[in-house]
């Protein structure tokens, strides 16, 4: 029997618990792979009761989750109490969210879980608790080194059947993007993306479209010289390494249907240049995939939605897509490991 996926609770005052329940309720209809929810069982039972749901649960070990999954939602106790109410994060929120992530990484590194699916967290809540990492992705890299002994430079990719995008710089104010963008950063990101598309997505020769930073990719230097001095040299280095890369390309014409047929992924220079197109094309089913880690990690591409938490109206589509993609990528990884053994 395949090992289960580890699903974190995320921000407990958000919709993470709600969409986890909804995904489990649709397990048979959608033939979902087995997963277990890392959470405080008392909190989960209270939330299920308050929502008026019929979701039987069982506190299990990861190894027991696959046999439990058909008849009950498997819970792995994180031994951290949660008192947060829907839409109202409290002092228990950050410790619970972080403990669940740590346990998930520990489980996947030890071989107890096949991959990690993380529910959304609220960075502002984490920061108020003293959390020092920039975000979820960076924390996973820290845990990768601490718990798996593997140093990783993670890359965030937003994936959907319609479009895959990678922001080279991520959560930065726009005024800081240029200072942080470099030839090395673009090249390192491109290498990771190409390697992961080959190894995990099974794309033999990934095609990378590299967006320009400035309007019209700088218009031959008349709208800023960064595309000539930073983006173009990075593309040339990727090509010299045997990676199929094109650019810098004007971002305003990269995302229509004919253009999308010409590449497998876009490397965008900053957050909104990447996320606006994919959230327009695939708002309800895009998946956040972390590349460059020694394990598979996916996540819904949306936030905590405090305003609808606990109301039973949250759409689980993105979480279901994340669960399916995690199962697919981890299966590809296992197949590759078996072939090389």
C-alpha positions in Angstrom: 0.0 0.0 0.0 1.4 3.4 -1.0 2.6 5.6 1.8 0.2 8.5 2.8 0.6 12.2 2.2 1.1 14.5 5.2 -1.4 17.3 5.2 -0.7 20.2 7.6 -3.5 22.1 9.4 -2.2 25.5 8.2 -3.6 28.5 10.1 -6.2 26.9 12.3 -8.5 30.0 12.2 -8.5 29.9 8.4 -10.1 27.6 5.9 -7.4 24.9 6.0 -9.5 22.6 8.3 -12.6 23.2 6.3 -11.1 22.3 2.9 -9.3 19.3 4.5 -12.7 18.0 5.6 -14.3 18.7 2.2 -11.5 16.9 0.4 -11.9 13.8 2.6 -15.6 13.8 2.1 -15.0 13.6 -1.7 -12.3 10.9 -1.4 -14.3 8.2 -3.1 -15.9 10.4 -5.8 -12.5 11.7 -6.8 -10.4 8.6 -5.9 -8.0 10.7 -3.8 -4.8 9.2 -2.4 -4.6 8.6 1.3 -3.6 11.5 3.4 -3.5 12.3 7.1 -4.1 15.6 8.8 -1.5 16.9 11.2 -3.5 18.8 13.9 -4.8 18.8 17.4 -7.6 16.2 17.5 -9.6 18.0 20.1 -9.7 21.1 17.9 -10.6 19.1 14.8 -13.5 17.4 16.6 -14.8 20.8 17.8 -14.5 22.4 14.3 -16.4 19.4 12.7 -19.1 19.7 15.3 -19.5 23.4 15.0 -19.8 23.1 11.2 -22.4 20.3 11.6 -20.4 17.9 9.4 -20.4 14.1 9.5 -16.7 13.4 9.3 -15.6 10.5 11.4 -12.0 10.8 12.6 -9.3 8.4 13.9 -6.1 9.3 15.7 -3.4 7.2 14.0 0.3 6.9 13.2 1.3 7.7 9.7 1.7 4.0 8.9 -2.0 3.4 9.9 -3.4 6.3 7.8 -3.8 4.3 4.5 -6.0 1.7 6.1 -8.0 4.2 8.1 -8.5 6.7 5.2 -11.5 4.9 3.6 -13.7 5.0 6.7 -12.4 8.0 8.7 -10.2 11.1 8.4 -6.8 10.1 9.8 -5.4 12.5 12.4 -1.8 12.6 13.5 -1.7 14.4 16.9 0.8 17.3 16.9 0.7 17.5 20.7 0.0 21.3 20.5 -3.3 22.5 21.6 -5.4 24.8 19.4 -7.9 27.3 20.8 -8.4 29.6 17.8 -11.9 30.2 16.6 -12.8 30.5 12.9 -11.6 33.9 11.6 -9.9 34.7 14.9 -6.3 33.6 15.1 -4.9 33.6 18.6 -1.7 32.7 20.5 -2.2 29.0 19.7 -2.3 29.6 15.9 1.4 30.0 15.1 2.7 27.2 17.3 0.2 24.8 15.9 0.9 25.8 12.2 4.7 25.6 12.7 4.6 22.3 14.6 2.5 20.7 11.9 4.9 21.8 9.2 7.9 20.5 11.3 6.3 17.2 11.9 5.4 16.8 8.2 9.0 17.4 7.1 10.2 15.0 9.8 7.7 12.3 8.5 8.7 12.7 4.9 12.4 12.7 5.6 12.0 9.5 7.7 10.0 7.8 5.0 6.7 7.7 7.0 5.0 10.0 4.4 5.5 10.2 0.6 5.1 13.9 0.2 3.8 17.1 2.0 0.7 19.1 1.3 0.5 22.3 3.3 -2.6 24.3 4.1 -2.4 28.1 3.9 -0.7 30.0 6.8 -1.1 33.7 7.7 2.4 35.3 7.6 1.2 38.2 9.8 0.2 35.8 12.5 3.5 34.0 12.3 5.5 37.2 12.4 3.7 38.4 15.5 4.8 35.1 17.2 8.5 35.9 16.4 8.8 33.8 13.3 12.0 34.8 11.6 11.7 33.2 8.1 10.3 35.3 5.2 7.7 32.7 4.5 6.5 29.1 4.3 8.9 28.1 1.5 12.0 29.4 3.3 11.0 27.6 6.5 10.8 24.4 4.6 14.3 24.9 3.3 15.5 25.5 6.9 13.8 22.3 8.0 15.2 20.4 5.1 18.7 21.1 6.3 17.8 20.5 10.0 15.8 17.4 9.7 16.9 15.8 6.4 20.5 17.0 6.3 20.1 18.5 2.8 20.8 22.1 2.0 18.3 23.4 -0.4 17.6 26.7 -2.3 13.9 26.4 -2.9 12.1 27.7 -5.9 8.4 28.5 -5.9 6.4 27.4 -9.0 2.7 28.0 -9.5 1.4 25.1 -11.6 -1.9 24.4 -13.4 -2.7 22.5 -16.6 -3.0 25.8 -18.4 0.1 27.5 -17.2 3.2 27.1 -15.0 5.1 30.2 -13.7 8.1 30.8 -11.5 8.7 34.2 -9.9 12.5 34.7 -9.7 12.1 37.2 -7.0 9.2 36.5 -4.7 7.9 38.5 -1.8 9.7 41.8 -2.3 8.5 45.3 -2.6 8.7 46.4 -6.3 11.4 49.0 -5.5 13.7 46.2 -4.2 13.3 43.8 -7.2 16.0 45.3 -9.3 18.5 45.4 -6.5 17.9 41.7 -5.8 17.7 40.5 -9.3 21.0 39.1 -10.7 22.4 36.9 -13.5 23.3 34.3 -11.0 19.8 34.2 -9.4 18.1 33.8 -12.8 20.5 31.1 -13.8 20.2 29.2 -10.5 16.5 29.4 -10.7 16.5 28.2 -14.3 18.7 25.2 -13.5 16.5 24.1 -10.6 13.3 24.5 -12.7 14.7 22.5 -15.6 16.1 19.8 -13.4 12.7 19.4 -11.5 10.6 19.5 -14.7 12.7 16.6 -16.0 13.0 14.6 -12.8 9.5 15.1 -11.3 7.2 16.2 -14.1 8.7 13.9 -16.6 9.4 16.5 -19.3 12.4 15.3 -21.2 13.5 18.7 -22.6 11.8 21.5 -20.6 11.2 24.8 -22.5 11.8 27.9 -20.4 10.4 31.2 -21.4 12.2 34.0 -19.6 10.2 37.2 -19.2 11.9 40.6 -19.5 11.8 42.9 -16.5 10.8 46.1 -18.2 8.0 46.9 -20.6 8.7 45.4 -24.1 11.7 43.6 -22.5 13.4 47.0 -22.3 12.9 47.9 -25.9 16.6 47.5 -26.8 17.6 49.4 -23.7 15.4 52.4 -24.2 13.2 51.4 -21.3 15.9 50.4 -18.8 19.0 48.4 -19.4 18.4 45.5 -17.0 17.1 43.2 -19.7 20.4 43.7 -21.6 22.7 43.5 -18.6 21.0 41.0 -16.4 18.3 38.9 -18.1 19.9 38.4 -21.5 23.3 37.2 -20.1 21.4 34.7 -17.8 19.5 33.3 -20.8 22.8 32.8 -22.7 24.3 31.0 -19.7 21.3 28.7 -19.5 21.6 27.9 -23.2 25.3 27.2 -22.9 24.4 24.6 -20.2 22.1 22.8 -22.6 18.8 24.2 -21.1 16.3 25.3 -23.7 15.6 28.9 -22.7 14.3 31.9 -24.6 14.3 35.6 -23.6 14.1 38.2 -22.5 10.5 38.2 -23.8 7.9 40.9 -23.4 5.7 39.8 -20.5 2.6 41.5 -22.0 2.5 38.9 -24.8 3.6 35.8 -23.0 0.4 34.5 -21.7 -2.2 34.2 -24.5 -3.0 30.7 -25.7 -0.7 30.5 -28.7 2.3 31.8 -26.7 1.6 29.2 -23.9 1.9 26.4 -26.4 5.5 27.3 -27.0 6.9 26.7 -23.5 6.5 24.6 -20.4 7.1 27.3 -17.8 7.6 31.1 -17.6 10.3 32.5 -15.4 9.0 35.9 -14.4 11.1 38.6 -12.7 8.8 39.5 -9.9 5.8 38.3 -8.0 2.9 39.9 -9.7 4.3 39.4 -13.2 4.0 35.6 -12.5 0.9 35.4 -10.3 -1.5 37.7 -12.0 -1.6 35.6 -15.2 -2.0 32.2 -13.4 -4.6 33.5 -11.0 -6.5 34.9 -13.9 -6.4 31.6 -15.9 -6.6 29.1 -13.0 -7.7 30.9 -9.9 -9.5 27.9 -8.3 -7.2 25.0 -9.2 -3.6 26.3 -9.4 -1.1 24.7 -7.1 1.9 26.1 -5.4 4.8 23.6 -5.8 8.2 24.0 -4.1 11.0 22.9 -6.3 14.6 22.2 -5.1 13.7 20.4 -1.9 14.6 16.8 -1.2 10.9 16.0 -1.0 7.7 16.9 -2.8 5.7 19.8 -1.3 2.5 21.2 -2.8 0.0 23.7 -1.4 -3.3 25.4 -2.5 -2.7 28.6 -4.3 -4.8 30.8 -2.0 -4.8 32.3 1.4 -6.5 31.6 4.8 -9.8 33.4 3.9 -10.6 34.3 7.5 -13.9 35.8 6.4 -15.4 32.4 5.4 -13.6 30.1 7.8 -15.9 27.7 9.6 -18.9 28.5 7.4 -18.7 25.4 5.1 -18.5 27.5 1.9 -14.7 27.3 1.2 -13.9 25.7 -2.2 -11.5 22.7 -1.8 -10.7 22.6 -5.5 -7.1 23.9 -5.2 -6.4 21.7 -2.2 -7.6 18.6 -4.1 -5.4 19.6 -7.0 -2.5 20.0 -4.6 -3.1 16.5 -3.2 -3.3 14.9 -6.6 -0.2 16.7 -7.8 1.8 15.7 -4.7 0.8 12.1 -5.3 1.7 12.3 -9.0 5.1 13.9 -8.3 6.1 11.6 -5.5 5.2 8.6 -7.6 7.4 9.9 -10.4 10.2 10.4 -7.9 9.9 6.9 -6.6 9.9 5.5 -10.2 13.0 7.4 -11.0 14.7 6.2 -7.8 13.8 2.6 -8.7 15.2 2.9 -12.2 18.5 4.2 -10.9 18.8 1.6 -8.2 
